[in-house]
Amino acid sequence: MEIVTIASWGLGIILSVMTLFFIFRIVLTWYPQIDLNRFPFNIIAKPTEPLLIPVRKIVSPIGGVDISPIIWIGICTLLRELLVGQQGILTMATRIH
């Protein structure tokens, strides 16, 4: 396989998994008693928390609701579409060859 095809597949999977993790983070906010440092919740919290912290500094909660996971879902979805979607950069690069 070509390097562009491998990168496209890998990036698509990573962005999809991160989107799913951010969706789980939204669901976990409904249960504030859950300790995110305990298994299995730390599987979702560890990769997402470093991305959420800077967004929380810029965008304060609206009505007491943390919207930083929603922002990251939008970012991951946009990146996935721009890079590996039907008209994405990497998709188009694989069609050239």
N, CA, C and O atoms as a printed pandas DataFrame, in Angstrom:
     atom_number atom_name residue_name chain_id  residue_number  x_coord  y_coord  z_coord
0              1         N          MET        A               1    0.832   -1.189    0.000
1              2        CA          MET        A               1    0.000    0.000    0.000
2              3         C          MET        A               1    0.877    1.252    0.000
3              4         O          MET        A               1    1.997    1.249    0.509
4              5         N          GLU        A               2    0.355    2.279   -0.562
5              6        CA          GLU        A               2    1.085    3.531   -0.584
6              7         C          GLU        A               2    1.017    4.206    0.774
7              8         O          GLU        A               2    0.101    3.952    1.556
8              9         N          ILE        A               3    1.979    5.060    1.049
9             10        CA          ILE        A               3    2.046    5.777    2.321
10            11         C          ILE        A               3    0.839    6.694    2.504
11            12         O          ILE        A               3    0.347    6.857    3.620
12            13         N          VAL        A               4    0.362    7.291    1.416
13            14        CA          VAL        A               4   -0.798    8.186    1.511
14            15         C          VAL        A               4   -2.048    7.401    1.885
15            16         O          VAL        A               4   -2.866    7.881    2.669
16            17         N          THR        A               5   -2.206    6.214    1.342
17            18        CA          THR        A               5   -3.364    5.378    1.657
18            19         C          THR        A               5   -3.325    4.934    3.113
19            20         O          THR        A               5   -4.346    4.951    3.801
20            21         N          ILE        A               6   -2.154    4.540    3.576
21            22        CA          ILE        A               6   -1.997    4.125    4.973
22            23         C          ILE        A               6   -2.274    5.303    5.901
23            24         O          ILE        A               6   -2.967    5.153    6.907
24            25         N          ALA        A               7   -1.736    6.468    5.565
25            26        CA          ALA        A               7   -1.972    7.664    6.374
26            27         C          ALA        A               7   -3.450    8.017    6.386
27            28         O          ALA        A               7   -3.983    8.416    7.422
28            29         N          SER        A               8   -4.102    7.878    5.275
29            30        CA          SER        A               8   -5.525    8.184    5.174
30            31         C          SER        A               8   -6.349    7.260    6.070
31            32         O          SER        A               8   -7.214    7.720    6.816
32            33         N          TRP        A               9   -6.081    5.981    5.996
33            34        CA          TRP        A               9   -6.794    5.022    6.845
34            35         C          TRP        A               9   -6.534    5.287    8.321
35            36         O          TRP        A               9   -7.462    5.326    9.129
36            37         N          GLY        A              10   -5.267    5.469    8.665
37            38        CA          GLY        A              10   -4.905    5.696   10.067
38            39         C          GLY        A              10   -5.507    6.968   10.627
39            40         O          GLY        A              10   -6.043    6.979   11.735
40            41         N          LEU        A              11   -5.416    8.032    9.862
41            42        CA          LEU        A              11   -5.959    9.310   10.304
42            43         C          LEU        A              11   -7.484    9.240   10.426
43            44         O          LEU        A              11   -8.062    9.794   11.360
44            45         N          GLY        A              12   -8.117    8.569    9.494
45            46        CA          GLY        A              12   -9.567    8.411    9.568
46            47         C          GLY        A              12   -9.996    7.670   10.812
47            48         O          GLY        A              12  -10.967    8.053   11.464
48            49         N          ILE        A              13   -9.279    6.612   11.146
49            50        CA          ILE        A              13   -9.605    5.827   12.344
50            51         C          ILE        A              13   -9.368    6.651   13.609
51            52         O          ILE        A              13  -10.205    6.659   14.511
52            53         N          ILE        A              14   -8.237    7.338   13.676
53            54        CA          ILE        A              14   -7.919    8.144   14.857
54            55         C          ILE        A              14   -8.967    9.237   15.067
55            56         O          ILE        A              14   -9.444    9.430   16.185
56            57         N          LEU        A              15   -9.322    9.944   14.010
57            58        CA          LEU        A              15  -10.311   11.017   14.142
58            59         C          LEU        A              15  -11.688   10.470   14.505
59            60         O          LEU        A              15  -12.423   11.112   15.256
60            61         N          SER        A              16  -12.046    9.311   13.992
61            62        CA          SER        A              16  -13.328    8.693   14.345
62            63         C          SER        A              16  -13.353    8.264   15.805
63            64         O          SER        A              16  -14.346    8.475   16.500
64            65         N          VAL        A              17  -12.268    7.665   16.268
65            66        CA          VAL        A              17  -12.197    7.235   17.668
66            67         C          VAL        A              17  -12.235    8.439   18.604
67            68         O          VAL        A              17  -12.903    8.402   19.637
68            69         N          MET        A              18  -11.520    9.509   18.247
69            70        CA          MET        A              18  -11.533   10.707   19.091
70            71         C          MET        A              18  -12.925   11.330   19.124
71            72         O          MET        A              18  -13.360   11.806   20.173
72            73         N          THR        A              19  -13.620   11.333   18.009
73            74        CA          THR        A              19  -14.995   11.840   17.995
74            75         C          THR        A              19  -15.870   11.014   18.931
75            76         O          THR        A              19  -16.668   11.562   19.691
76            77         N          LEU        A              20  -15.717    9.713   18.872
77            78        CA          LEU        A              20  -16.471    8.830   19.749
78            79         C          LEU        A              20  -16.133    9.077   21.220
79            80         O          LEU        A              20  -17.028    9.092   22.065
80            81         N          PHE        A              21  -14.859    9.270   21.529
81            82        CA          PHE        A              21  -14.443    9.570   22.899
82            83         C          PHE        A              21  -15.061   10.874   23.393
83            84         O          PHE        A              21  -15.494   10.960   24.542
84            85         N          PHE        A              22  -15.105   11.893   22.526
85            86        CA          PHE        A              22  -15.712   13.159   22.943
86            87         C          PHE        A              22  -17.219   13.008   23.153
87            88         O          PHE        A              22  -17.784   13.668   24.026
88            89         N          ILE        A              23  -17.870   12.164   22.380
89            90        CA          ILE        A              23  -19.291   11.891   22.605
90            91         C          ILE        A              23  -19.466   11.215   23.960
91            92         O          ILE        A              23  -20.387   11.548   24.706
92            93         N          PHE        A              24  -18.590   10.268   24.280
93            94        CA          PHE        A              24  -18.643    9.625   25.593
94            95         C          PHE        A              24  -18.400   10.631   26.707
95            96         O          PHE        A              24  -19.010   10.535   27.771
96            97         N          ARG        A              25  -17.507   11.602   26.473
97            98        CA          ARG        A              25  -17.252   12.638   27.478
98            99         C          ARG        A              25  -18.508   13.456   27.741
99           100         O          ARG        A              25  -18.778   13.825   28.884
100          101         N          ILE        A              26  -19.276   13.743   26.698
101          102        CA          ILE        A              26  -20.532   14.474   26.885
102          103         C          ILE        A              26  -21.485   13.653   27.749
103          104         O          ILE        A              26  -22.115   14.184   28.664
104          105         N          VAL        A              27  -21.589   12.363   27.458
105          106        CA          VAL        A              27  -22.471   11.494   28.246
106          107         C          VAL        A              27  -21.981   11.416   29.691
107          108         O          VAL        A              27  -22.796   11.413   30.614
108          109         N          LEU        A              28  -20.680   11.352   29.901
109          110        CA          LEU        A              28  -20.147   11.258   31.262
110          111         C          LEU        A              28  -20.403   12.523   32.076
111          112         O          LEU        A              28  -20.434   12.460   33.305
112          113         N          THR        A              29  -20.586   13.669   31.423
113          114        CA          THR        A              29  -20.889   14.893   32.175
114          115         C          THR        A              29  -22.279   14.830   32.799
115          116         O          THR        A              29  -22.576   15.589   33.721
116          117         N          TRP        A              30  -23.122   13.946   32.314
117          118        CA          TRP        A              30  -24.451   13.777   32.907
118          119         C          TRP        A              30  -24.366   13.075   34.260
119          120         O          TRP        A              30  -25.324   13.093   35.033
120          121         N          TYR        A              31  -23.232   12.462   34.542
121          122        CA          TYR        A              31  -23.031   11.727   35.793
122          123         C          TYR        A              31  -21.818   12.294   36.520
123          124         O          TYR        A              31  -20.734   11.713   36.454
124          125         N          PRO        A              32  -21.985   13.432   37.221
125          126        CA          PRO        A              32  -20.828   14.085   37.842
126          127         C          PRO        A              32  -20.195   13.271   38.975
127          128         O          PRO        A              32  -19.061   13.555   39.363
128          129         N          GLN        A              33  -20.884   12.286   39.505
129          130        CA          GLN        A              33  -20.334   11.472   40.582
130          131         C          GLN        A              33  -19.287   10.469   40.092
131          132         O          GLN        A              33  -18.584    9.864   40.901
132          133         N          ILE        A              34  -19.180   10.289   38.779
133          134        CA          ILE        A              34  -18.228    9.324   38.216
134          135         C          ILE        A              34  -16.818    9.882   38.342
135          136         O          ILE        A              34  -16.563   11.038   38.002
136          137         N          ASP        A              35  -15.906    9.049   38.834
137          138        CA          ASP        A              35  -14.498    9.417   38.950
138          139         C          ASP        A              35  -13.801    9.065   37.639
139          140         O          ASP        A              35  -13.647    7.890   37.307
140          141         N          LEU        A              36  -13.381   10.088   36.897
141          142        CA          LEU        A              36  -12.747    9.878   35.594
142          143         C          LEU        A              36  -11.340    9.283   35.698
143          144         O          LEU        A              36  -10.748    8.914   34.683
144          145         N          ASN        A              37  -10.805    9.188   36.912
145          146        CA          ASN        A              37   -9.478    8.595   37.093
146          147         C          ASN        A              37   -9.534    7.089   37.313
147          148         O          ASN        A              37   -8.493    6.443   37.428
148          149         N          ARG        A              38  -10.735    6.523   37.373
149          150        CA          ARG        A              38  -10.883    5.086   37.585
150          151         C          ARG        A              38  -11.250    4.384   36.287
151          152         O          ARG        A              38  -11.895    4.954   35.407
152          153         N          PHE        A              39  -10.819    3.125   36.193
153          154        CA          PHE        A              39  -11.138    2.292   35.046
154          155         C          PHE        A              39  -12.634    2.026   35.032
155          156         O          PHE        A              39  -13.189    1.799   36.107
156          157         N          PRO        A              40  -13.306    2.036   33.945
157          158        CA          PRO        A              40  -12.929    2.185   32.553
158          159         C          PRO        A              40  -13.013    3.632   32.049
159          160         O          PRO        A              40  -12.730    3.909   30.883
160          161         N          PHE        A              41  -13.404    4.545   32.940
161          162        CA          PHE        A              41  -13.612    5.932   32.516
162          163         C          PHE        A              41  -12.312    6.636   32.162
163          164         O          PHE        A              41  -12.312    7.572   31.362
164          165         N          ASN        A              42  -11.196    6.191   32.754
165          166        CA          ASN        A              42   -9.906    6.826   32.435
166          167         C          ASN        A              42   -9.464    6.532   31.001
167          168         O          ASN        A              42   -8.633    7.258   30.456
168          169         N          ILE        A              43  -10.001    5.486   30.384
169          170        CA          ILE        A              43   -9.687    5.190   28.984
170          171         C          ILE        A              43  -10.198    6.318   28.086
171          172         O          ILE        A              43   -9.597    6.621   27.055
172          173         N          ILE        A              44  -11.294    6.924   28.481
173          174        CA          ILE        A              44  -11.866    8.031   27.717
174          175         C          ILE        A              44  -11.281    9.368   28.168
175          176         O          ILE        A              44  -11.052   10.252   27.342
176          177         N          ALA        A              45  -11.039    9.523   29.459
177          178        CA          ALA        A              45  -10.586   10.811   29.998
178          179         C          ALA        A              45   -9.135   11.131   29.641
179          180         O          ALA        A              45   -8.821   12.277   29.320
180          181         N          LYS        A              46   -8.257   10.148   29.692
181          182        CA          LYS        A              46   -6.825   10.422   29.472
182          183         C          LYS        A              46   -6.520   11.011   28.098
183          184         O          LYS        A              46   -5.783   11.995   28.032
184          185         N          PRO        A              47   -7.042   10.469   26.995
185          186        CA          PRO        A              47   -6.708   11.075   25.698
186          187         C          PRO        A              47   -7.468   12.366   25.399
187          188         O          PRO        A              47   -7.030   13.156   24.563
188          189         N          THR        A              48   -8.593   12.591   26.063
189          190        CA          THR        A              48   -9.387   13.775   25.737
190          191         C          THR        A              48   -9.084   14.976   26.627
191          192         O          THR        A              48   -9.178   16.114   26.167
192          193         N          GLU        A              49   -8.733   14.757   27.851
193          194        CA          GLU        A              49   -8.537   15.867   28.797
194          195         C          GLU        A              49   -7.469   16.867   28.353
195          196         O          GLU        A              49   -7.697   18.069   28.488
196          197         N          PRO        A              50   -6.301   16.431   27.822
197          198        CA          PRO        A              50   -5.314   17.423   27.369
198          199         C          PRO        A              50   -5.825   18.326   26.249
199          200         O          PRO        A              50   -5.356   19.455   26.105
200          201         N          LEU        A              51   -6.771   17.848   25.463
201          202        CA          LEU        A              51   -7.348   18.663   24.402
202          203         C          LEU        A              51   -8.446   19.581   24.936
203          204         O          LEU        A              51   -8.658   20.671   24.406
204          205         N          LEU        A              52   -9.134   19.147   25.969
205          206        CA          LEU        A              52  -10.241   19.931   26.506
206          207         C          LEU        A              52   -9.774   21.108   27.369
207          208         O          LEU        A              52  -10.436   22.146   27.400
208          209         N          ILE        A              53   -8.661   20.963   28.059
209          210        CA          ILE        A              53   -8.186   22.003   28.979
210          211         C          ILE        A              53   -7.973   23.348   28.280
211          212         O          ILE        A              53   -8.485   24.352   28.777
212          213         N          PRO        A              54   -7.247   23.431   27.156
213          214        CA          PRO        A              54   -7.068   24.747   26.527
214          215         C          PRO        A              54   -8.369   25.358   26.010
215          216         O          PRO        A              54   -8.534   26.577   26.034
216          217         N          VAL        A              55   -9.293   24.515   25.544
217          218        CA          VAL        A              55  -10.568   25.032   25.047
218          219         C          VAL        A              55  -11.389   25.596   26.203
219          220         O          VAL        A              55  -12.076   26.604   26.041
220          221         N          ARG        A              56  -11.323   24.953   27.367
221          222        CA          ARG        A              56  -12.041   25.451   28.544
222          223         C          ARG        A              56  -11.525   26.818   28.981
223          224         O          ARG        A              56  -12.285   27.631   29.507
224          225         N          LYS        A              57  -10.232   27.073   28.763
225          226        CA          LYS        A              57   -9.666   28.379   29.114
226          227         C          LYS        A              57  -10.179   29.477   28.195
227          228         O          LYS        A              57  -10.302   30.630   28.606
228          229         N          ILE        A              58  -10.478   29.120   26.951
229          230        CA          ILE        A              58  -10.942   30.099   25.969
230          231         C          ILE        A              58  -12.464   30.261   26.022
231          232         O          ILE        A              58  -12.974   31.381   26.005
232          233         N          VAL        A              59  -13.181   29.143   26.086
233          234        CA          VAL        A              59  -14.644   29.158   26.063
234          235         C          VAL        A              59  -15.161   28.739   27.432
235          236         O          VAL        A              59  -15.002   27.589   27.842
236          237         N          SER        A              60  -15.775   29.674   28.126
237          238        CA          SER        A              60  -16.321   29.351   29.442
238          239         C          SER        A              60  -17.640   28.585   29.288
239          240         O          SER        A              60  -18.292   28.655   28.246
240          241         N          PRO        A              61  -18.017   27.862   30.331
241          242        CA          PRO        A              61  -19.274   27.096   30.257
242          243         C          PRO        A              61  -20.473   28.015   30.006
243          244         O          PRO        A              61  -20.531   29.140   30.503
244          245         N          ILE        A              62  -21.403   27.519   29.240
245          246        CA          ILE        A              62  -22.618   28.268   28.934
246          247         C          ILE        A              62  -23.745   27.684   29.785
247          248         O          ILE        A              62  -24.121   26.523   29.623
248          249         N          GLY        A              63  -24.272   28.491   30.681
249          250        CA          GLY        A              63  -25.330   28.011   31.573
250          251         C          GLY        A              63  -24.866   26.880   32.464
251          252         O          GLY        A              63  -25.665   26.022   32.839
252          253         N          GLY        A              64  -23.580   26.862   32.812
253          254        CA          GLY        A              64  -23.026   25.809   33.651
254          255         C          GLY        A              64  -22.691   24.534   32.902
255          256         O          GLY        A              64  -22.309   23.539   33.517
256          257         N          VAL        A              65  -22.827   24.545   31.584
257          258        CA          VAL        A              65  -22.557   23.351   30.777
258          259         C          VAL        A              65  -21.236   23.531   30.035
259          260         O          VAL        A              65  -21.036   24.514   29.321
260          261         N          ASP        A              66  -20.347   22.572   30.216
261          262        CA          ASP        A              66  -19.055   22.582   29.533
262          263         C          ASP        A              66  -19.262   22.178   28.074
263          264         O          ASP        A              66  -19.644   21.043   27.786
264          265         N          ILE        A              67  -19.007   23.111   27.156
265          266        CA          ILE        A              67  -19.233   22.818   25.741
266          267         C          ILE        A              67  -17.945   22.456   25.000
267          268         O          ILE        A              67  -17.961   22.282   23.781
268          269         N          SER        A              68  -16.828   22.341   25.731
269          270        CA          SER        A              68  -15.564   22.020   25.064
270          271         C          SER        A              68  -15.589   20.674   24.331
271          272         O          SER        A              68  -14.988   20.586   23.261
272          273         N          PRO        A              69  -16.246   19.618   24.836
273          274        CA          PRO        A              69  -16.310   18.390   24.032
274          275         C          PRO        A              69  -17.078   18.581   22.731
275          276         O          PRO        A              69  -16.745   17.965   21.719
276          277         N          ILE        A              70  -18.102   19.427   22.749
277          278        CA          ILE        A              70  -18.881   19.684   21.539
278          279         C          ILE        A              70  -18.012   20.385   20.501
279          280         O          ILE        A              70  -18.084   20.082   19.310
280          281         N          ILE        A              71  -17.195   21.321   20.962
281          282        CA          ILE        A              71  -16.282   22.022   20.052
282          283         C          ILE        A              71  -15.308   21.033   19.423
283          284         O          ILE        A              71  -15.037   21.106   18.224
284          285         N          TRP        A              72  -14.776   20.103   20.231
285          286        CA          TRP        A              72  -13.826   19.120   19.696
286          287         C          TRP        A              72  -14.485   18.114   18.756
287          288         O          TRP        A              72  -13.842   17.623   17.828
288          289         N          ILE        A              73  -15.749   17.807   18.985
289          290        CA          ILE        A              73  -16.455   16.943   18.030
290          291         C          ILE        A              73  -16.510   17.642   16.680
291          292         O          ILE        A              73  -16.281   17.022   15.642
292          293         N          GLY        A              74  -16.812   18.930   16.699
293          294        CA          GLY        A              74  -16.839   19.700   15.458
294          295         C          GLY        A              74  -15.481   19.758   14.784
295          296         O          GLY        A              74  -15.391   19.625   13.564
296          297         N          ILE        A              75  -14.422   19.955   15.561
297          298        CA          ILE        A              75  -13.066   20.018   14.999
298          299         C          ILE        A              75  -12.674   18.679   14.384
299          300         O          ILE        A              75  -12.172   18.634   13.261
300          301         N          CYS        A              76  -12.903   17.577   15.121
301          302        CA          CYS        A              76  -12.540   16.249   14.613
302          303         C          CYS        A              76  -13.338   15.896   13.355
303          304         O          CYS        A              76  -12.791   15.339   12.403
304          305         N          THR        A              77  -14.623   16.221   13.356
305          306        CA          THR        A              77  -15.456   15.936   12.199
306          307         C          THR        A              77  -15.010   16.750   10.996
307          308         O          THR        A              77  -14.931   16.227    9.884
308          309         N          LEU        A              78  -14.717   18.025   11.211
309          310        CA          LEU        A              78  -14.249   18.881   10.127
310          311         C          LEU        A              78  -12.919   18.378    9.566
311          312         O          LEU        A              78  -12.757   18.282    8.350
312          313         N          LEU        A              79  -11.971   18.059   10.444
313          314        CA          LEU        A              79  -10.676   17.542    9.984
314          315         C          LEU        A              79  -10.823   16.242    9.218
315          316         O          LEU        A              79  -10.178   16.038    8.189
316          317         N          ARG        A              80  -11.673   15.366    9.722
317          318        CA          ARG        A              80  -11.885   14.082    9.037
318          319         C          ARG        A              80  -12.444   14.303    7.638
319          320         O          ARG        A              80  -12.015   13.657    6.682
320          321         N          GLU        A              81  -13.396   15.211    7.524
321          322        CA          GLU        A              81  -13.996   15.474    6.212
322          323         C          GLU        A              81  -12.995   16.153    5.277
323          324         O          GLU        A              81  -12.918   15.806    4.099
324          325         N          LEU        A              82  -12.230   17.114    5.789
325          326        CA          LEU        A              82  -11.260   17.824    4.953
326          327         C          LEU        A              82  -10.102   16.940    4.507
327          328         O          LEU        A              82   -9.566   17.119    3.413
328          329         N          LEU        A              83   -9.717   15.990    5.349
329          330        CA          LEU        A              83   -8.542   15.177    5.041
330          331         C          LEU        A              83   -8.881   13.845    4.378
331          332         O          LEU        A              83   -8.245   13.463    3.396
332          333         N          VAL        A              84   -9.875   13.140    4.905
333          334        CA          VAL        A              84  -10.133   11.784    4.404
334          335         C          VAL        A              84  -11.564   11.566    3.941
335          336         O          VAL        A              84  -11.954   10.427    3.686
336          337         N          GLY        A              85  -12.350   12.617    3.826
337          338        CA          GLY        A              85  -13.717   12.505    3.314
338          339         C          GLY        A              85  -13.700   12.223    1.819
339          340         O          GLY        A              85  -12.630   12.048    1.235
340          341         N          GLN        A              86  -14.863   12.176    1.197
341          342        CA          GLN        A              86  -14.956   11.873   -0.234
342          343         C          GLN        A              86  -14.167   12.858   -1.088
343          344         O          GLN        A              86  -13.572   12.471   -2.094
344          345         N          GLN        A              87  -14.159   14.113   -0.696
345          346        CA          GLN        A              87  -13.398   15.128   -1.427
346          347         C          GLN        A              87  -12.214   15.615   -0.604
347          348         O          GLN        A              87  -11.714   16.717   -0.830
348          349         N          GLY        A              88  -11.760   14.800    0.353
349          350        CA          GLY        A              88  -10.668   15.176    1.233
350          351         C          GLY        A              88   -9.323   15.224    0.525
351          352         O          GLY        A              88   -9.145   14.642   -0.545
352          353         N          ILE        A              89   -8.392   15.919    1.134
353          354        CA          ILE        A              89   -7.055   16.104    0.559
354          355         C          ILE        A              89   -6.347   14.769    0.347
355          356         O          ILE        A              89   -5.818   14.509   -0.734
356          357         N          LEU        A              90   -6.337   13.926    1.374
357          358        CA          LEU        A              90   -5.641   12.642    1.228
358          359         C          LEU        A              90   -6.376   11.699    0.276
359          360         O          LEU        A              90   -5.746   10.928   -0.447
360          361         N          THR        A              91   -7.691   11.762    0.277
361          362        CA          THR        A              91   -8.475   10.942   -0.659
362          363         C          THR        A              91   -8.175   11.327   -2.094
363          364         O          THR        A              91   -7.987   10.464   -2.952
364          365         N          MET        A              92   -8.131   12.616   -2.348
365          366        CA          MET        A              92   -7.843   13.086   -3.694
366          367         C          MET        A              92   -6.404   12.745   -4.096
367          368         O          MET        A              92   -6.136   12.454   -5.262
368          369         N          ALA        A              93   -5.485   12.781   -3.133
369          370        CA          ALA        A              93   -4.082   12.449   -3.423
370          371         C          ALA        A              93   -3.937   10.983   -3.822
371          372         O          ALA        A              93   -3.090   10.650   -4.650
372          373         N          THR        A              94   -4.748   10.111   -3.247
373          374        CA          THR        A              94   -4.664    8.685   -3.606
374          375         C          THR        A              94   -5.257    8.445   -4.996
375          376         O          THR        A              94   -4.866    7.492   -5.669
376          377         N          ARG        A              95   -6.180    9.281   -5.432
377          378        CA          ARG        A              95   -6.788    9.113   -6.748
378          379         C          ARG        A              95   -5.881    9.597   -7.866
379          380         O          ARG        A              95   -6.030    9.164   -9.009
380          381         N          ILE        A              96   -4.952   10.478   -7.561
381          382        CA          ILE        A              96   -4.045   11.017   -8.575
382          383         C          ILE        A              96   -3.123    9.920   -9.102
383          384         O          ILE        A              96   -2.823    9.859  -10.295
384          385         N          HIS        A              97   -2.691    9.074   -8.209
385          386        CA          HIS        A              97   -1.735    8.035   -8.619
386          387         C          HIS        A              97   -2.454    6.937   -9.249
387          388         O          HIS        A              97   -1.838    5.957   -9.669
